[in-house]
Amino acid sequence: MLRAAQELAPAEVELTIFDLDGIPLFNQDTENQPPPRVSEFKSKIRRADAILFSTPQYSKSIPGVLKNALDWGVRPEGDNAFDGKPAAIVSASTGRFGGALAQYHLRQILVDLNVHPVNDPEVFVSMAPRGFAAEGKLIDEDSRRQLRRLLEVLVGWTIRLKAVGQSEGSAPGE
Ligand SMILES: Cc1cc2nc3c(=O)[nH]c(=O)nc-3n(C[C@H](O)[C@H](O)[C@H](O)COP(=O)(O)O)c2cc1C
């Protein structure tokens, strides 16, 4: 999904993929001295104008791996790397609902992170193996069209939020 997003994003967008591999289990005893991979994660989030979350659905929610990374990102108190960021969410799952429940759980978590996700369009790739070619390329035309549209909307949303931040004296996420 993320590789398809790189391919379909508007020309002015630079979309970099951050792999959550290597982020250890969150431990509140060490939240003030985070491991290097967590510091890298948080600084990349901070530098980004916007965030695109891509997730599968695990047992009607997001994977623990993603929740764990979000927990690092929002801590310690007063050091929320996500604060005020515009975002969009995409999901793909083997089931018929395309990860819809994972997306709504993620939206709930994003309230706490003070992230502002795009509401419309919503992009769910259901029965995921059918939408992707063997080497992982997203080939379902409807999904590609929806993903392209979502990325266009995310760009407009990011520009709008930045303008609001500037008129209030600080850009979102700063
Ligand atoms: C622990 C676990 C729970 C899962 N639960 C769901 C689920 O609730 N709904 C669903 O559609 N797919 C579920 N799946 C399948 C994932 O969506 C699927 O593994 C994911 O889309 C990645 O697809 P891939 O293995 O083809 O890369 C689950 C997978 C795992 C490992």
The ligand as a MOL file (V3000), in Angstrom:
LIG
                    3D

  0  0  0     0  0            999 V3000
M  V30 BEGIN CTAB
M  V30 COUNTS 31 33 0 0 0
M  V30 BEGIN ATOM
M  V30 1 C -2.9830 -11.9210 14.4860 0
M  V30 2 C -3.7200 -11.6460 13.1980 0
M  V30 3 C -5.0380 -11.2720 13.2480 0
M  V30 4 C -5.7310 -10.9670 12.0710 0
M  V30 5 N -7.0150 -10.5300 12.1420 0
M  V30 6 C -7.6620 -10.1460 11.0150 0
M  V30 7 C -8.9610 -9.5440 11.0880 0
M  V30 8 O -9.5440 -9.3250 12.1500 0
M  V30 9 N -9.5460 -9.1870 9.9150 0
M  V30 10 C -8.9250 -9.3540 8.7050 0
M  V30 11 O -9.4940 -8.9890 7.6850 0
M  V30 12 N -7.6920 -9.9020 8.5980 0
M  V30 13 C -7.0490 -10.3030 9.7270 0
M  V30 14 N -5.7800 -10.8250 9.6530 0
M  V30 15 C -5.1360 -10.9330 8.3350 0
M  V30 16 C -4.3590 -9.6690 8.0410 0
M  V30 17 O -5.2200 -8.6510 7.5770 0
M  V30 18 C -3.2830 -9.9580 6.9870 0
M  V30 19 O -2.3020 -10.7430 7.5850 0
M  V30 20 C -2.7180 -8.6760 6.4550 0
M  V30 21 O -3.6300 -8.1080 5.5760 0
M  V30 22 C -1.4010 -8.8840 5.7550 0
M  V30 23 O -1.6310 -9.6290 4.6090 0
M  V30 24 P -0.4800 -10.5220 3.9530 0
M  V30 25 O -0.1890 -11.5720 4.9670 0
M  V30 26 O -1.1170 -11.0250 2.6970 0
M  V30 27 O 0.6470 -9.5610 3.7270 0
M  V30 28 C -5.0850 -11.1230 10.8140 0
M  V30 29 C -3.7430 -11.5120 10.7730 0
M  V30 30 C -3.0740 -11.7670 11.9360 0
M  V30 31 C -1.6070 -12.1620 11.8620 0
M  V30 END ATOM
M  V30 BEGIN BOND
M  V30 1 1 1 2
M  V30 2 1 2 3
M  V30 3 2 2 30
M  V30 4 2 3 4
M  V30 5 1 4 5
M  V30 6 1 4 28
M  V30 7 2 5 6
M  V30 8 1 6 7
M  V30 9 1 6 13
M  V30 10 2 7 8
M  V30 11 1 7 9
M  V30 12 1 9 10
M  V30 13 2 10 11
M  V30 14 1 10 12
M  V30 15 2 12 13
M  V30 16 1 13 14
M  V30 17 1 14 15
M  V30 18 1 14 28
M  V30 19 1 15 16
M  V30 20 1 16 17
M  V30 21 1 16 18
M  V30 22 1 18 19
M  V30 23 1 18 20
M  V30 24 1 20 21
M  V30 25 1 20 22
M  V30 26 1 22 23
M  V30 27 1 23 24
M  V30 28 2 24 25
M  V30 29 1 24 26
M  V30 30 1 24 27
M  V30 31 2 28 29
M  V30 32 1 29 30
M  V30 33 1 30 31
M  V30 END BOND
M  V30 END CTAB
M  END
